[in-house]
Amino acid sequence: MGNNDNIKKYSEKIKTLKDQDNMGIKLRNIHINVEKIYEEIKTHKSSFIYKTIFYLLFVISLVVFIIHIYKSGFSYSTFFMILLILYFFYYLFIIKKAIRENIKTRLSKKIDPENPEFLNNRINYISEGIKVTTQRAYTTRNFYIIFFPLMSLTLIDILKGPFDFKGYLVTFIVAVLIGGVFWFYYFRNDITDIESDIEELNKLTDIINKFSD
């Protein structure tokens, strides 16, 4: 009877060690997948890209509106420039808020990389980082949809001279159709890719939580 009890105890210990080993392998694989997503985001979906193209259109639009105001006096371009500056501050507020949330998720203590808690914290940190990129992508896309047509209309007015009402209306409609629609589809694939990365990380979080249960 004693031998049977000992065999049972050893069998349970061996099973426990095997389960721990399997869990360690699975967690390492999850860790590898998480870092792959992180590297992909840094390489192909950098916040720096969206930041650069945002400031590019901002500066061009600002210069165009200032030139138009200088040549034509206070006109519709004055209103465009006010909208431009307001959107700029809105952009700064949204991005800084997302960055603050990302900073909060940084690890404050060392944890074993194969620990579910570490992986959850790592995923949270990367997810918040993706949200910063997502916010930049959305705000930059909306910025282009709104202000690219306005800048184009103002630039054409500077180069071609003032139009009658019908000329302004036709020019604005064409600018919206070409500029606004184009930029919506231009950013769509990037935003879809970013959102799919978030979904993938959420799936990995669900798997890790099963180990913790």
N, C-alpha and C positions, 0 to 999 in steps of 0.2 A: 504494500500500500504506500509505504514511504517512497519507494522508487518511482511509482506512478505519479505521486505528487511532485517529486523533483523533476521528472520528465515534463510534466505539464507546465511547471514554472519556467523551465528552460525554453520550452516551445513558445510560451507567451513572450519571453524576453526576446527570442530570435525574431518572432513576428513583429514585435514593437520596433526592433532595430531595422528590420526590412522596411516597415512602413515609414520610419524616419528617413531612411536612405532614399526611398522613392519620393517622399515629399521634398527632400533636399534637391533631387534631380529636377523635379517639376518646377520648384521655385527658381532654380538656376536658369532653366529654360525660359521661364517668364521674365526673369531679370534680363536675359539676352534680348528678348522681344521688345521689352520696354526701352532698352538702350538703342535698339535699331530704330524704333519710332522717333526717339529723341534726336538721333543723328540725322535722320531723314528730314525732320522739321528744321534743324539748324542749317542743313545744306540747301534744301529746296524751298523752304517757306519762311525765310528769315524775316523778322520784323523790320530789319534794316531796309529791306527792299521797299516795303510799303511806306516806311517813314520817308525814304528818299523820294519816291514818286509823289507822295503827298506834298512835300515841301517844294518840289519842282513846279507843280501846277499852282501852288499857292503864290510863289514868287512871280511866275509868269503872269498870273491873273492880276496880282497887285500892281505890277508894272503897267500892264495894259490899261487897267482902270485909272491909274494916276495920269497916264498920258492922255487918256480920253477926257478926263476932268480938266487937265491943263489946256487942251485944245478947244473943248466945247463948253467949259464952265460946269457949274453944278447941274448935272442931268441924271438920267437913269443910272449911269455908271457910279454915281455917288452912292446910290442905294445898293448897287451890287457890291461895292467895296465895304460898306457897313456889314452886309450879310457875310462877306468873306471873312472879315475880322471876327465876327461873332462865331462863325463856324470854327475858326482857328482855336478860339478859347474853349469851345465845346469839345473839340478834338483833344486838346491838352488835358481837360478834366477827365474825359473818358479813359484815356490811355494811362494817366497817372493813377487813377482808381484801380485799373486792372493790374498795374505793376505793383501797387501796394498789397493787393491780395496775393500776388505771386510771391512776394517777399515773405509774407506770413507763413508760407508753407515750407520754407527752408528748414532743413534739419538742424536742430539745436544741440543734438547729442549724437554720439556714435552708436550705431546699431549694426548688428550682424547683417551683411548684405543678403543672407539667405533666410533672414527672419521675415515673416509675413508683414510685420509692422513696418520694417524698412521699405519693403516693396510698395506698401500702401502709401507711405509718406512720399516715396520717390514718384509714384504715379500722380499723387495729388499735386506735387511740385511741377511736374511736366504738364499736367492738365491746366493748371493756372497759367503756366507759360504759354500754352497754346491759346488760352483765352485772350492773352495780350495780343498775340498775332492775329487772332480772329477779330478782335476789336479794331486793330489797325486796318485789316482787310475791309471790314464793313464800313468804317468811317471814311476810308480812302475811296472805296467804290462809290459811296453816296456823294462824297465830295466831287468826284469826277462827273457823276451823273448830273449834279446840280450846276456846277460852276464851269465845266468845259463848254457847254452851250452858251452860257452867259459871257464867258471870255471870248469865245469865237464870234459871237454877235458884235461885241464891242470892238474887237480887232478888225472885223470887216468894215465896220462903221468908220474906223480910223483910216483904213487904207482906201476905201471906196467913196467915202463921204456920206453925209446923211441921206436916209431914205424917206419915202413917204410911209404912212402907216402900213399900207399893204406890203411894201418892201420889207419893213421890219418884221412883220408877222410871218411872211414866207421864209425869211432868213432864219428867224427864231425856230420855226417848226422844223426846217431842214437840220439846223444845229442840234435840236433835241433828238430827232430821229437818228441822225448819224452818230452824234456824240454820246447822248444818254444811253441809247439802246446798245451801242457798241461796247461801252464801258461796263454795262450790266453783264453782258455775256463774257467779256474779257476777264472779269474777276470771278465769274461763277465757278469755274473748274477749281480754282485755288481754294475757294471757300468750301466747296464740296469735299475736297481732299482733306482739308483741315478738320472738318466735322467728322469725317470717317476715322481720322486718327483719334479723336476724342471717344468715338464709339468703341474703337478697338481697345483703348485704355480702360474704358468702363467694363468691357468684357473680362479683361485681365484682372481687374479689381474683384469682380464677382467670383472668379476662380480662386483668388487668394483668400477671400472671405470664407470659402468653403473649407480651406485648410484650418482656419482659425476657429471654426464651429466645433 
